Amino acid sequence: MDALYVTIQVLAVDDKRVHLFHHLRRSGDGALVATGEQLYLHVSTLAGKAAPMAPQIRAQLEAWRIAHASLPAPVQARRHVGMPRG
């Protein structure tokens, strides 16, 4: 059984959303095993709807986004499931 690791790239952040891309890799040789792309929506449990996240959380996510801005965009990003690139 091979060990695996995940890297996460912050693609975008705004007051209510975080767009992340994950690469799952095999530890031994770094081979790409799977990818995942998620868009998270911040929801207030009190309001029961999307709401701005706490400023300190937004600031930390923005710091990571800035740090990741120089990384190349994942080639798999922004594709629909089952849709060909084009």
Jmol script that loads the backbone (N, CA, C; Angstrom):
load data "model"
ATOM      1  N   MET A   1       0.853  -1.171   0.000  1.00  0.00           N
ATOM      2  CA  MET A   1       0.000   0.000   0.000  1.00  0.00           C
ATOM      3  C   MET A   1       0.901   1.237   0.000  1.00  0.00           C
ATOM      4  N   ASP A   2       0.660   2.150  -0.930  1.00  0.00           N
ATOM      5  CA  ASP A   2       1.446   3.377  -1.043  1.00  0.00           C
ATOM      6  C   ASP A   2       0.871   4.478  -0.164  1.00  0.00           C
ATOM      7  N   ALA A   3       1.754   5.262   0.417  1.00  0.00           N
ATOM      8  CA  ALA A   3       1.320   6.445   1.150  1.00  0.00           C
ATOM      9  C   ALA A   3       0.953   7.525   0.147  1.00  0.00           C
ATOM     10  N   LEU A   4       0.013   8.349   0.525  1.00  0.00           N
ATOM     11  CA  LEU A   4      -0.459   9.438  -0.334  1.00  0.00           C
ATOM     12  C   LEU A   4      -0.358  10.756   0.407  1.00  0.00           C
ATOM     13  N   TYR A   5      -0.308  11.853  -0.364  1.00  0.00           N
ATOM     14  CA  TYR A   5      -0.386  13.179   0.241  1.00  0.00           C
ATOM     15  C   TYR A   5      -1.187  14.095  -0.666  1.00  0.00           C
ATOM     16  N   VAL A   6      -1.717  15.141  -0.092  1.00  0.00           N
ATOM     17  CA  VAL A   6      -2.554  16.094  -0.818  1.00  0.00           C
ATOM     18  C   VAL A   6      -1.922  17.473  -0.732  1.00  0.00           C
ATOM     19  N   THR A   7      -1.880  18.172  -1.858  1.00  0.00           N
ATOM     20  CA  THR A   7      -1.528  19.587  -1.852  1.00  0.00           C
ATOM     21  C   THR A   7      -2.778  20.366  -2.215  1.00  0.00           C
ATOM     22  N   ILE A   8      -2.899  21.544  -1.636  1.00  0.00           N
ATOM     23  CA  ILE A   8      -4.083  22.379  -1.859  1.00  0.00           C
ATOM     24  C   ILE A   8      -3.622  23.727  -2.396  1.00  0.00           C
ATOM     25  N   GLN A   9      -4.259  24.169  -3.463  1.00  0.00           N
ATOM     26  CA  GLN A   9      -3.975  25.472  -4.043  1.00  0.00           C
ATOM     27  C   GLN A   9      -5.221  26.337  -3.931  1.00  0.00           C
ATOM     28  N   VAL A  10      -5.062  27.515  -3.331  1.00  0.00           N
ATOM     29  CA  VAL A  10      -6.172  28.455  -3.220  1.00  0.00           C
ATOM     30  C   VAL A  10      -6.233  29.241  -4.529  1.00  0.00           C
ATOM     31  N   LEU A  11      -7.323  29.063  -5.279  1.00  0.00           N
ATOM     32  CA  LEU A  11      -7.471  29.728  -6.572  1.00  0.00           C
ATOM     33  C   LEU A  11      -8.140  31.086  -6.453  1.00  0.00           C
ATOM     34  N   ALA A  12      -9.114  31.206  -5.551  1.00  0.00           N
ATOM     35  CA  ALA A  12      -9.839  32.471  -5.414  1.00  0.00           C
ATOM     36  C   ALA A  12     -10.502  32.534  -4.048  1.00  0.00           C
ATOM     37  N   VAL A  13     -10.704  33.760  -3.581  1.00  0.00           N
ATOM     38  CA  VAL A  13     -11.375  34.017  -2.301  1.00  0.00           C
ATOM     39  C   VAL A  13     -12.185  35.289  -2.455  1.00  0.00           C
ATOM     40  N   ASP A  14     -13.394  35.274  -1.933  1.00  0.00           N
ATOM     41  CA  ASP A  14     -14.120  36.533  -1.751  1.00  0.00           C
ATOM     42  C   ASP A  14     -14.828  36.451  -0.404  1.00  0.00           C
ATOM     43  N   ASP A  15     -15.694  37.401  -0.099  1.00  0.00           N
ATOM     44  CA  ASP A  15     -16.290  37.443   1.242  1.00  0.00           C
ATOM     45  C   ASP A  15     -17.087  36.198   1.607  1.00  0.00           C
ATOM     46  N   LYS A  16     -17.655  35.521   0.602  1.00  0.00           N
ATOM     47  CA  LYS A  16     -18.522  34.377   0.884  1.00  0.00           C
ATOM     48  C   LYS A  16     -18.044  33.055   0.293  1.00  0.00           C
ATOM     49  N   ARG A  17     -16.995  33.088  -0.552  1.00  0.00           N
ATOM     50  CA  ARG A  17     -16.585  31.863  -1.245  1.00  0.00           C
ATOM     51  C   ARG A  17     -15.082  31.635  -1.182  1.00  0.00           C
ATOM     52  N   VAL A  18     -14.720  30.342  -1.255  1.00  0.00           N
ATOM     53  CA  VAL A  18     -13.327  29.918  -1.356  1.00  0.00           C
ATOM     54  C   VAL A  18     -13.270  28.863  -2.459  1.00  0.00           C
ATOM     55  N   HIS A  19     -12.375  29.066  -3.421  1.00  0.00           N
ATOM     56  CA  HIS A  19     -12.206  28.142  -4.540  1.00  0.00           C
ATOM     57  C   HIS A  19     -10.859  27.447  -4.371  1.00  0.00           C
ATOM     58  N   LEU A  20     -10.882  26.122  -4.150  1.00  0.00           N
ATOM     59  CA  LEU A  20      -9.680  25.334  -3.890  1.00  0.00           C
ATOM     60  C   LEU A  20      -9.498  24.256  -4.949  1.00  0.00           C
ATOM     61  N   PHE A  21      -8.228  23.897  -5.172  1.00  0.00           N
ATOM     62  CA  PHE A  21      -7.906  22.781  -6.052  1.00  0.00           C
ATOM     63  C   PHE A  21      -6.950  21.862  -5.308  1.00  0.00           C
ATOM     64  N   HIS A  22      -7.262  20.550  -5.305  1.00  0.00           N
ATOM     65  CA  HIS A  22      -6.477  19.554  -4.582  1.00  0.00           C
ATOM     66  C   HIS A  22      -5.800  18.602  -5.566  1.00  0.00           C
ATOM     67  N   HIS A  23      -4.540  18.280  -5.286  1.00  0.00           N
ATOM     68  CA  HIS A  23      -3.812  17.248  -6.022  1.00  0.00           C
ATOM     69  C   HIS A  23      -3.499  16.116  -5.034  1.00  0.00           C
ATOM     70  N   LEU A  24      -3.938  14.910  -5.339  1.00  0.00           N
ATOM     71  CA  LEU A  24      -3.618  13.732  -4.541  1.00  0.00           C
ATOM     72  C   LEU A  24      -2.465  13.018  -5.241  1.00  0.00           C
ATOM     73  N   ARG A  25      -1.363  12.847  -4.523  1.00  0.00           N
ATOM     74  CA  ARG A  25      -0.160  12.260  -5.118  1.00  0.00           C
ATOM     75  C   ARG A  25       0.347  11.074  -4.310  1.00  0.00           C
ATOM     76  N   ARG A  26       1.035  10.168  -5.004  1.00  0.00           N
ATOM     77  CA  ARG A  26       1.679   9.023  -4.373  1.00  0.00           C
ATOM     78  C   ARG A  26       3.011   9.499  -3.790  1.00  0.00           C
ATOM     79  N   SER A  27       3.273   9.168  -2.540  1.00  0.00           N
ATOM     80  CA  SER A  27       4.472   9.661  -1.855  1.00  0.00           C
ATOM     81  C   SER A  27       5.775   9.178  -2.474  1.00  0.00           C
ATOM     82  N   GLY A  28       5.821   7.935  -2.893  1.00  0.00           N
ATOM     83  CA  GLY A  28       7.071   7.363  -3.398  1.00  0.00           C
ATOM     84  C   GLY A  28       7.643   8.072  -4.606  1.00  0.00           C
ATOM     85  N   ASP A  29       6.789   8.423  -5.566  1.00  0.00           N
ATOM     86  CA  ASP A  29       7.289   9.014  -6.805  1.00  0.00           C
ATOM     87  C   ASP A  29       6.589  10.321  -7.194  1.00  0.00           C
ATOM     88  N   GLY A  30       5.654  10.781  -6.364  1.00  0.00           N
ATOM     89  CA  GLY A  30       4.965  12.038  -6.660  1.00  0.00           C
ATOM     90  C   GLY A  30       3.942  11.952  -7.775  1.00  0.00           C
ATOM     91  N   ALA A  31       3.640  10.738  -8.234  1.00  0.00           N
ATOM     92  CA  ALA A  31       2.692  10.572  -9.340  1.00  0.00           C
ATOM     93  C   ALA A  31       1.309  11.093  -8.948  1.00  0.00           C
ATOM     94  N   LEU A  32       0.686  11.802  -9.865  1.00  0.00           N
ATOM     95  CA  LEU A  32      -0.660  12.320  -9.644  1.00  0.00           C
ATOM     96  C   LEU A  32      -1.660  11.172  -9.693  1.00  0.00           C
ATOM     97  N   VAL A  33      -2.430  11.014  -8.628  1.00  0.00           N
ATOM     98  CA  VAL A  33      -3.403   9.933  -8.514  1.00  0.00           C
ATOM     99  C   VAL A  33      -4.819  10.449  -8.790  1.00  0.00           C
ATOM    100  N   ALA A  34      -5.113  11.650  -8.287  1.00  0.00           N
ATOM    101  CA  ALA A  34      -6.451  12.212  -8.465  1.00  0.00           C
ATOM    102  C   ALA A  34      -6.391  13.718  -8.219  1.00  0.00           C
ATOM    103  N   THR A  35      -7.404  14.405  -8.707  1.00  0.00           N
ATOM    104  CA  THR A  35      -7.538  15.834  -8.442  1.00  0.00           C
ATOM    105  C   THR A  35      -8.953  16.099  -7.957  1.00  0.00           C
ATOM    106  N   GLY A  36      -9.112  17.215  -7.295  1.00  0.00           N
ATOM    107  CA  GLY A  36     -10.437  17.628  -6.853  1.00  0.00           C
ATOM    108  C   GLY A  36     -10.509  19.145  -6.836  1.00  0.00           C
ATOM    109  N   GLU A  37     -11.623  19.659  -7.263  1.00  0.00           N
ATOM    110  CA  GLU A  37     -11.830  21.100  -7.276  1.00  0.00           C
ATOM    111  C   GLU A  37     -13.120  21.381  -6.528  1.00  0.00           C
ATOM    112  N   GLN A  38     -13.045  22.296  -5.568  1.00  0.00           N
ATOM    113  CA  GLN A  38     -14.214  22.618  -4.772  1.00  0.00           C
ATOM    114  C   GLN A  38     -14.392  24.127  -4.696  1.00  0.00           C
ATOM    115  N   LEU A  39     -15.651  24.523  -4.687  1.00  0.00           N
ATOM    116  CA  LEU A  39     -16.022  25.908  -4.414  1.00  0.00           C
ATOM    117  C   LEU A  39     -16.864  25.858  -3.152  1.00  0.00           C
ATOM    118  N   TYR A  40     -16.315  26.399  -2.068  1.00  0.00           N
ATOM    119  CA  TYR A  40     -16.997  26.391  -0.784  1.00  0.00           C
ATOM    120  C   TYR A  40     -17.740  27.706  -0.594  1.00  0.00           C
ATOM    121  N   LEU A  41     -18.947  27.613  -0.106  1.00  0.00           N
ATOM    122  CA  LEU A  41     -19.772  28.782   0.167  1.00  0.00           C
ATOM    123  C   LEU A  41     -19.921  28.908   1.680  1.00  0.00           C
ATOM    124  N   HIS A  42     -19.585  30.072   2.220  1.00  0.00           N
ATOM    125  CA  HIS A  42     -19.710  30.297   3.662  1.00  0.00           C
ATOM    126  C   HIS A  42     -21.175  30.579   3.985  1.00  0.00           C
ATOM    127  N   VAL A  43     -21.736  29.785   4.873  1.00  0.00           N
ATOM    128  CA  VAL A  43     -23.142  29.909   5.244  1.00  0.00           C
ATOM    129  C   VAL A  43     -23.244  30.185   6.741  1.00  0.00           C
ATOM    130  N   SER A  44     -24.025  31.177   7.090  1.00  0.00           N
ATOM    131  CA  SER A  44     -24.297  31.479   8.492  1.00  0.00           C
ATOM    132  C   SER A  44     -25.387  30.547   8.982  1.00  0.00           C
ATOM    133  N   THR A  45     -25.108  29.804  10.045  1.00  0.00           N
ATOM    134  CA  THR A  45     -26.136  28.925  10.591  1.00  0.00           C
ATOM    135  C   THR A  45     -27.246  29.726  11.261  1.00  0.00           C
ATOM    136  N   LEU A  46     -26.908  30.906  11.755  1.00  0.00           N
ATOM    137  CA  LEU A  46     -27.934  31.756  12.373  1.00  0.00           C
ATOM    138  C   LEU A  46     -28.884  32.332  11.327  1.00  0.00           C
ATOM    139  N   ALA A  47     -28.319  32.818  10.223  1.00  0.00           N
ATOM    140  CA  ALA A  47     -29.145  33.427   9.175  1.00  0.00           C
ATOM    141  C   ALA A  47     -29.736  32.380   8.237  1.00  0.00           C
ATOM    142  N   GLY A  48     -29.105  31.207   8.164  1.00  0.00           N
ATOM    143  CA  GLY A  48     -29.581  30.158   7.269  1.00  0.00           C
ATOM    144  C   GLY A  48     -29.348  30.468   5.802  1.00  0.00           C
ATOM    145  N   LYS A  49     -28.319  31.278   5.526  1.00  0.00           N
ATOM    146  CA  LYS A  49     -28.011  31.621   4.132  1.00  0.00           C
ATOM    147  C   LYS A  49     -26.543  32.023   4.024  1.00  0.00           C
ATOM    148  N   ALA A  50     -26.089  32.200   2.781  1.00  0.00           N
ATOM    149  CA  ALA A  50     -24.713  32.629   2.556  1.00  0.00           C
ATOM    150  C   ALA A  50     -24.483  33.977   3.221  1.00  0.00           C
ATOM    151  N   ALA A  51     -23.318  34.106   3.843  1.00  0.00           N
ATOM    152  CA  ALA A  51     -22.979  35.332   4.568  1.00  0.00           C
ATOM    153  C   ALA A  51     -21.471  35.511   4.546  1.00  0.00           C
ATOM    154  N   PRO A  52     -20.992  36.738   4.718  1.00  0.00           N
ATOM    155  CA  PRO A  52     -19.549  36.963   4.766  1.00  0.00           C
ATOM    156  C   PRO A  52     -18.903  36.194   5.924  1.00  0.00           C
ATOM    157  N   MET A  53     -17.701  35.679   5.656  1.00  0.00           N
ATOM    158  CA  MET A  53     -16.958  34.969   6.697  1.00  0.00           C
ATOM    159  C   MET A  53     -16.293  35.979   7.635  1.00  0.00           C
ATOM    160  N   ALA A  54     -15.835  35.503   8.754  1.00  0.00           N
ATOM    161  CA  ALA A  54     -15.158  36.360   9.722  1.00  0.00           C
ATOM    162  C   ALA A  54     -13.922  36.987   9.077  1.00  0.00           C
ATOM    163  N   PRO A  55     -13.645  38.250   9.377  1.00  0.00           N
ATOM    164  CA  PRO A  55     -12.507  38.948   8.751  1.00  0.00           C
ATOM    165  C   PRO A  55     -11.166  38.242   8.928  1.00  0.00           C
ATOM    166  N   GLN A  56     -10.918  37.654  10.079  1.00  0.00           N
ATOM    167  CA  GLN A  56      -9.636  36.990  10.294  1.00  0.00           C
ATOM    168  C   GLN A  56      -9.494  35.722   9.439  1.00  0.00           C
ATOM    169  N   ILE A  57     -10.582  35.035   9.204  1.00  0.00           N
ATOM    170  CA  ILE A  57     -10.550  33.858   8.328  1.00  0.00           C
ATOM    171  C   ILE A  57     -10.330  34.300   6.890  1.00  0.00           C
ATOM    172  N   ARG A  58     -11.059  35.329   6.473  1.00  0.00           N
ATOM    173  CA  ARG A  58     -10.910  35.880   5.116  1.00  0.00           C
ATOM    174  C   ARG A  58      -9.480  36.343   4.882  1.00  0.00           C
ATOM    175  N   ALA A  59      -8.880  36.991   5.879  1.00  0.00           N
ATOM    176  CA  ALA A  59      -7.504  37.484   5.763  1.00  0.00           C
ATOM    177  C   ALA A  59      -6.511  36.333   5.599  1.00  0.00           C
ATOM    178  N   GLN A  60      -6.691  35.250   6.358  1.00  0.00           N
ATOM    179  CA  GLN A  60      -5.777  34.107   6.244  1.00  0.00           C
ATOM    180  C   GLN A  60      -5.907  33.443   4.874  1.00  0.00           C
ATOM    181  N   LEU A  61      -7.137  33.257   4.411  1.00  0.00           N
ATOM    182  CA  LEU A  61      -7.349  32.668   3.088  1.00  0.00           C
ATOM    183  C   LEU A  61      -6.768  33.550   1.993  1.00  0.00           C
ATOM    184  N   GLU A  62      -6.921  34.852   2.137  1.00  0.00           N
ATOM    185  CA  GLU A  62      -6.360  35.788   1.149  1.00  0.00           C
ATOM    186  C   GLU A  62      -4.838  35.735   1.145  1.00  0.00           C
ATOM    187  N   ALA A  63      -4.231  35.587   2.313  1.00  0.00           N
ATOM    188  CA  ALA A  63      -2.768  35.460   2.383  1.00  0.00           C
ATOM    189  C   ALA A  63      -2.302  34.215   1.640  1.00  0.00           C
ATOM    190  N   TRP A  64      -3.015  33.109   1.804  1.00  0.00           N
ATOM    191  CA  TRP A  64      -2.666  31.887   1.068  1.00  0.00           C
ATOM    192  C   TRP A  64      -2.881  32.077  -0.430  1.00  0.00           C
ATOM    193  N   ARG A  65      -3.979  32.757  -0.812  1.00  0.00           N
ATOM    194  CA  ARG A  65      -4.233  32.991  -2.241  1.00  0.00           C
ATOM    195  C   ARG A  65      -3.097  33.799  -2.859  1.00  0.00           C
ATOM    196  N   ILE A  66      -2.656  34.816  -2.156  1.00  0.00           N
ATOM    197  CA  ILE A  66      -1.544  35.632  -2.658  1.00  0.00           C
ATOM    198  C   ILE A  66      -0.278  34.783  -2.784  1.00  0.00           C
ATOM    199  N   ALA A  67      -0.005  33.957  -1.795  1.00  0.00           N
ATOM    200  CA  ALA A  67       1.170  33.084  -1.832  1.00  0.00           C
ATOM    201  C   ALA A  67       1.098  32.094  -2.982  1.00  0.00           C
ATOM    202  N   HIS A  68      -0.105  31.670  -3.344  1.00  0.00           N
ATOM    203  CA  HIS A  68      -0.291  30.693  -4.421  1.00  0.00           C
ATOM    204  C   HIS A  68      -0.434  31.339  -5.794  1.00  0.00           C
ATOM    205  N   ALA A  69      -0.541  32.657  -5.851  1.00  0.00           N
ATOM    206  CA  ALA A  69      -0.804  33.352  -7.120  1.00  0.00           C
ATOM    207  C   ALA A  69       0.290  33.112  -8.159  1.00  0.00           C
ATOM    208  N   SER A  70       1.505  32.860  -7.726  1.00  0.00           N
ATOM    209  CA  SER A  70       2.593  32.637  -8.677  1.00  0.00           C
ATOM    210  C   SER A  70       2.655  31.196  -9.182  1.00  0.00           C
ATOM    211  N   LEU A  71       1.868  30.304  -8.586  1.00  0.00           N
ATOM    212  CA  LEU A  71       1.835  28.915  -9.044  1.00  0.00           C
ATOM    213  C   LEU A  71       1.064  28.829 -10.356  1.00  0.00           C
ATOM    214  N   PRO A  72       1.442  27.886 -11.228  1.00  0.00           N
ATOM    215  CA  PRO A  72       0.664  27.735 -12.454  1.00  0.00           C
ATOM    216  C   PRO A  72      -0.749  27.240 -12.131  1.00  0.00           C
ATOM    217  N   ALA A  73      -1.707  27.704 -12.894  1.00  0.00           N
ATOM    218  CA  ALA A  73      -3.086  27.233 -12.709  1.00  0.00           C
ATOM    219  C   ALA A  73      -3.148  25.752 -13.071  1.00  0.00           C
ATOM    220  N   PRO A  74      -3.834  24.942 -12.270  1.00  0.00           N
ATOM    221  CA  PRO A  74      -3.968  23.519 -12.612  1.00  0.00           C
ATOM    222  C   PRO A  74      -4.668  23.362 -13.960  1.00  0.00           C
ATOM    223  N   VAL A  75      -4.121  22.491 -14.817  1.00  0.00           N
ATOM    224  CA  VAL A  75      -4.714  22.312 -16.148  1.00  0.00           C
ATOM    225  C   VAL A  75      -6.127  21.744 -16.062  1.00  0.00           C
ATOM    226  N   GLN A  76      -6.429  21.029 -14.986  1.00  0.00           N
ATOM    227  CA  GLN A  76      -7.745  20.426 -14.832  1.00  0.00           C
ATOM    228  C   GLN A  76      -8.773  21.393 -14.256  1.00  0.00           C
ATOM    229  N   ALA A  77      -8.354  22.544 -13.801  1.00  0.00           N
ATOM    230  CA  ALA A  77      -9.254  23.468 -13.111  1.00  0.00           C
ATOM    231  C   ALA A  77     -10.308  24.043 -14.045  1.00  0.00           C
ATOM    232  N   ARG A  78     -11.462  24.320 -13.460  1.00  0.00           N
ATOM    233  CA  ARG A  78     -12.579  24.981 -14.123  1.00  0.00           C
ATOM    234  C   ARG A  78     -13.176  24.170 -15.268  1.00  0.00           C
ATOM    235  N   ARG A  79     -13.150  22.867 -15.143  1.00  0.00           N
ATOM    236  CA  ARG A  79     -13.808  21.993 -16.107  1.00  0.00           C
ATOM    237  C   ARG A  79     -15.037  21.399 -15.450  1.00  0.00           C
ATOM    238  N   HIS A  80     -16.045  21.136 -16.224  1.00  0.00           N
ATOM    239  CA  HIS A  80     -17.241  20.467 -15.712  1.00  0.00           C
ATOM    240  C   HIS A  80     -17.023  18.968 -15.747  1.00  0.00           C
ATOM    241  N   VAL A  81     -17.583  18.269 -14.811  1.00  0.00           N
ATOM    242  CA  VAL A  81     -17.419  16.816 -14.753  1.00  0.00           C
ATOM    243  C   VAL A  81     -17.915  16.197 -16.054  1.00  0.00           C
ATOM    244  N   GLY A  82     -17.060  15.406 -16.661  1.00  0.00           N
ATOM    245  CA  GLY A  82     -17.436  14.702 -17.882  1.00  0.00           C
ATOM    246  C   GLY A  82     -17.414  15.553 -19.142  1.00  0.00           C
ATOM    247  N   MET A  83     -17.055  16.807 -19.026  1.00  0.00           N
ATOM    248  CA  MET A  83     -17.050  17.679 -20.192  1.00  0.00           C
ATOM    249  C   MET A  83     -15.642  17.740 -20.784  1.00  0.00           C
ATOM    250  N   PRO A  84     -15.519  17.625 -22.081  1.00  0.00           N
ATOM    251  CA  PRO A  84     -14.195  17.752 -22.694  1.00  0.00           C
ATOM    252  C   PRO A  84     -13.688  19.196 -22.597  1.00  0.00           C
ATOM    253  N   ARG A  85     -12.388  19.326 -22.575  1.00  0.00           N
ATOM    254  CA  ARG A  85     -11.774  20.656 -22.538  1.00  0.00           C
ATOM    255  C   ARG A  85     -12.035  21.330 -23.877  1.00  0.00           C
ATOM    256  N   GLY A  86     -12.354  22.610 -23.826  1.00  0.00           N
ATOM    257  CA  GLY A  86     -12.560  23.249 -25.118  1.00  0.00           C
ATOM    258  C   GLY A  86     -13.264  24.502 -25.055  1.00  0.00           C
TER     259      GLY A  86
END
end "model"
wireframe off; spacefill off
backbone 0.3
color backbone group
